[in-house]
């Protein structure tokens, strides 16, 4: 089990990126959250099986059809027991 924090930069707000991320994470059985940041980026906290998390990251890079990912910063995090589902934070 691993946990990562991901900062996604590009055209990622107002294009369904958070909903895309939530559906994708749930399809992989991952837990965590996604939220918009005031600077235009999207922040993702994700945890789960290592291979599934890395497959999830590859799909995050593609994003939804209306979006465009220019850059992703990935940081290692500590696994959190309180994260049970994957949610959108507002």
Long-range contacts (C-beta under 8 A, 24 or more apart in sequence): 1-47, 1-48, 1-49, 1-50, 1-79, 2-47, 2-48, 2-49, 2-50, 2-53, 2-76, 2-79, 3-32, 3-45, 3-46, 3-47, 3-76, 3-77, 3-78, 3-79, 3-80, 4-44, 4-45, 4-46, 4-47, 4-53, 4-57, 4-74, 4-75, 4-76, 4-77, 5-43, 5-44, 5-45, 5-74, 5-75, 5-77, 6-43, 6-44, 6-45, 6-46, 6-57, 6-60, 6-72, 6-73, 6-74, 6-75, 7-37, 7-41, 7-42, 7-43, 7-44, 7-72, 7-73, 7-75, 8-41, 8-42, 8-43, 8-44, 8-60, 8-63, 8-69, 8-71, 8-72, 9-40, 9-41, 9-69, 9-70, 9-71, 9-72, 9-73, 10-63, 10-67, 10-68, 10-69, 10-70, 10-71, 11-66, 11-67, 11-68, 12-40, 12-41, 12-42, 12-63, 12-67, 12-68, 12-69, 13-40, 13-42, 15-63, 15-64, 15-66, 15-67, 16-64, 16-66, 16-67, 17-42, 17-63, 17-64, 17-67, 18-42, 18-88, 19-64, 19-88, 20-63, 20-64, 20-67, 21-60, 21-86, 22-86, 22-87, 22-88, 24-56, 24-59, 24-60, 25-56, 25-86, 26-85, 26-86, 28-52, 28-53, 28-55, 28-56, 30-56, 30-86, 31-83, 31-84, 31-85, 31-86, 32-83, 32-86, 33-83, 33-86, 33-87, 33-88, 33-89, 34-86, 34-87, 34-88, 34-89, 35-88, 35-89, 35-90, 45-77, 45-83, 46-86, 47-77, 47-79, 47-80, 47-83
